[in-house]
Amino acid sequence: MPEDLTGETAIVTGSSSGIGAAIAKRYAAAGANVVTNSRSYDRAKSTADEIEADGGTAIAVEADVTDRDEMGDLIAAAVDEFGSVDVMVNNAGTTVIDSAMEMDPEDWQQVVDINLTGVFFGAQAAGTQMIEQETGGQIINVGSIFGEVGVQGRAPYNATKGGVHNLTRALAVELAEHDIGVNALAPGFIKTAMDEQTRESDEADEDAPDRSDWPYYGYEDQHIRNRVPLDRYGSVEEMANCALFLAAGDHYMTGEVLTADGGWLAFGWGSKGT
Ligand SMILES: NC(=O)c1ccc[n+]([C@@H]2O[C@H](COP(=O)([O-])OP(=O)(O)OC[C@H]3O[C@@H](n4cnc5c(N)ncnc54)[C@H](OP(=O)(O)O)[C@@H]3O)[C@@H](O)[C@H]2O)c1
């Protein structure tokens, strides 16, 4: 069965909630030994506990993806517990919504550190372990449809997710000789905490300038449906299905960006609604 991860060890960064938690659960259901992760041990542990309650195998490791040493410790913990690292999902991410011209440098840097440098540190640590094992492996970086387009108020998010897509290509080329596949998953609009943060960004800051004429600045369901041919949000479970396909490795793909967006990027018209 191509989507069987029995005996493999899979690490999912940022798996305390949303897409990462769904990927961790799907991998465990496919037989993987899973390492969940978050900046908080307790939050990572809650996903690991759910996996164990469903009969899977998981441990939780606290690590901040922006800290290279902690990413090394994350890999070491996986090897200590399960003996190998076969699948690494660099999923942890964040966003800041603000005008590029008014953005604080600290906000810019935080998004760069988590979304881009964090993916690099995760891939570097996992890739080094996979090379040492001489068993190959799969690295999956979570990008975004916003890595392919520009959207008002999203300069650091657009820049870092575009960076993730091309970092994926660079790593794929470099790691191919070790039989390590590197691919990206680019979700469209998925209902998670990050989506809530994005849509509420206008309401959160009373002093924020009125950006109501900016598409997707503070959006509602209908705005998404007007622009998505499949006419709905995607689910975290659908993202987990895509991540399982990439992890199983039976696909002759490397350096690819797998887009799962209900047709958002393919759609050539401005809006199909009123
Ligand atoms: N939701 C969407 O519509 C959408 C669309 C395209 C792409 N994505 C991407 O999908 C990924 C997951 O997002 P989501 O929507 O599932 O968001 P989410 O529910 O907010 O989850 C984000 C995860 O990242 C973790 N995280 C954040 N900073 C971290 C750090 N420095 N070190 C370790 N973990 C960290 C969080 O854990 P703690 O807070 O517990 O540390 C949390 O588990 C992100 O890369 C996001 O950009 C999401």
The ligand as an SDF file (V2000), in Angstrom:
LIG
                    3D

 48 52  0  0  0  0  0  0  0  0999 V2000
   -4.8140   28.2850    7.4250 N   0  0  0  0  0  0  0  0  0  0  0  0
   -4.6030   28.6210    6.1740 C   0  0  0  0  0  0  0  0  0  0  0  0
   -5.5250   29.0750    5.4730 O   0  0  0  0  0  0  0  0  0  0  0  0
   -3.2270   28.4650    5.5680 C   0  0  0  0  0  0  0  0  0  0  0  0
   -3.0860   28.7200    4.2030 C   0  0  0  0  0  0  0  0  0  0  0  0
   -1.8450   28.5780    3.6190 C   0  0  0  0  0  0  0  0  0  0  0  0
   -0.7560   28.1710    4.3760 C   0  0  0  0  0  0  0  0  0  0  0  0
   -0.9040   27.9280    5.7040 N   0  0  0  0  0  0  0  0  0  0  0  0
    0.2900   27.5020    6.4380 C   0  0  0  0  0  0  0  0  0  0  0  0
    0.0150   26.3160    7.1540 O   0  0  0  0  0  0  0  0  0  0  0  0
    0.8680   26.2430    8.2970 C   0  0  0  0  0  0  0  0  0  0  0  0
    0.0180   25.9330    9.5240 C   0  0  0  0  0  0  0  0  0  0  0  0
   -0.8690   27.0100    9.7320 O   0  0  0  0  0  0  0  0  0  0  0  0
   -2.2880   26.8510   10.4430 P   0  0  0  0  0  0  0  0  0  0  0  0
   -3.2630   27.5640    9.6150 O   0  0  0  0  0  0  0  0  0  0  0  0
   -2.5210   25.4440   10.8300 O   0  0  0  0  0  0  0  0  0  0  0  0
   -2.0370   27.7850   11.7170 O   0  0  0  0  0  0  0  0  0  0  0  0
   -2.1580   27.5770   13.2810 P   0  0  0  0  0  0  0  0  0  0  0  0
   -3.3340   26.7450   13.6470 O   0  0  0  0  0  0  0  0  0  0  0  0
   -2.0120   28.9420   13.8450 O   0  0  0  0  0  0  0  0  0  0  0  0
   -0.8490   26.7210   13.6170 O   0  0  0  0  0  0  0  0  0  0  0  0
    0.4290   27.2670   13.6080 C   0  0  0  0  0  0  0  0  0  0  0  0
    1.3370   26.2940   14.3110 C   0  0  0  0  0  0  0  0  0  0  0  0
    2.6850   26.7820   14.2470 O   0  0  0  0  0  0  0  0  0  0  0  0
    3.2370   26.6800   15.5430 C   0  0  0  0  0  0  0  0  0  0  0  0
    4.3170   27.6380   15.6760 N   0  0  0  0  0  0  0  0  0  0  0  0
    4.2800   28.9720   15.4360 C   0  0  0  0  0  0  0  0  0  0  0  0
    5.4800   29.5260   15.6600 N   0  0  0  0  0  0  0  0  0  0  0  0
    6.3040   28.5000   16.0410 C   0  0  0  0  0  0  0  0  0  0  0  0
    7.6750   28.4160   16.3890 C   0  0  0  0  0  0  0  0  0  0  0  0
    8.4520   29.5100   16.3980 N   0  0  0  0  0  0  0  0  0  0  0  0
    8.1890   27.2160   16.7110 N   0  0  0  0  0  0  0  0  0  0  0  0
    7.4110   26.1100   16.7200 C   0  0  0  0  0  0  0  0  0  0  0  0
    6.1050   26.1190   16.3810 N   0  0  0  0  0  0  0  0  0  0  0  0
    5.5650   27.3130   16.0580 C   0  0  0  0  0  0  0  0  0  0  0  0
    2.0730   26.8920   16.4930 C   0  0  0  0  0  0  0  0  0  0  0  0
    2.3830   26.3010   17.7380 O   0  0  0  0  0  0  0  0  0  0  0  0
    2.4690   27.0630   19.1400 P   0  0  0  0  0  0  0  0  0  0  0  0
    1.7580   28.3820   19.0040 O   0  0  0  0  0  0  0  0  0  0  0  0
    1.7860   26.1160   20.0770 O   0  0  0  0  0  0  0  0  0  0  0  0
    3.9370   27.2060   19.3880 O   0  0  0  0  0  0  0  0  0  0  0  0
    0.9860   26.1100   15.7780 C   0  0  0  0  0  0  0  0  0  0  0  0
    1.0730   24.7360   16.0990 O   0  0  0  0  0  0  0  0  0  0  0  0
    1.5930   27.5810    8.3690 C   0  0  0  0  0  0  0  0  0  0  0  0
    2.8910   27.4620    7.8090 O   0  0  0  0  0  0  0  0  0  0  0  0
    0.7250   28.4850    7.4960 C   0  0  0  0  0  0  0  0  0  0  0  0
    1.4500   29.5710    6.9490 O   0  0  0  0  0  0  0  0  0  0  0  0
   -2.1110   28.0650    6.3260 C   0  0  0  0  0  0  0  0  0  0  0  0
  1  2  1  0
  2  3  2  0
  2  4  1  0
  4  5  1  0
  4 48  2  0
  5  6  2  0
  6  7  1  0
  7  8  2  0
  8  9  1  0
  8 48  1  0
  9 10  1  0
  9 46  1  0
 10 11  1  0
 11 12  1  0
 11 44  1  0
 12 13  1  0
 13 14  1  0
 14 15  2  0
 14 16  1  0
 14 17  1  0
 17 18  1  0
 18 19  2  0
 18 20  1  0
 18 21  1  0
 21 22  1  0
 22 23  1  0
 23 24  1  0
 23 42  1  0
 24 25  1  0
 25 26  1  0
 25 36  1  0
 26 27  1  0
 26 35  1  0
 27 28  2  0
 28 29  1  0
 29 30  1  0
 29 35  2  0
 30 31  1  0
 30 32  2  0
 32 33  1  0
 33 34  2  0
 34 35  1  0
 36 37  1  0
 36 42  1  0
 37 38  1  0
 38 39  2  0
 38 40  1  0
 38 41  1  0
 42 43  1  0
 44 45  1  0
 44 46  1  0
 46 47  1  0
M  CHG  2   8   1  16  -1
M  END
$$$$
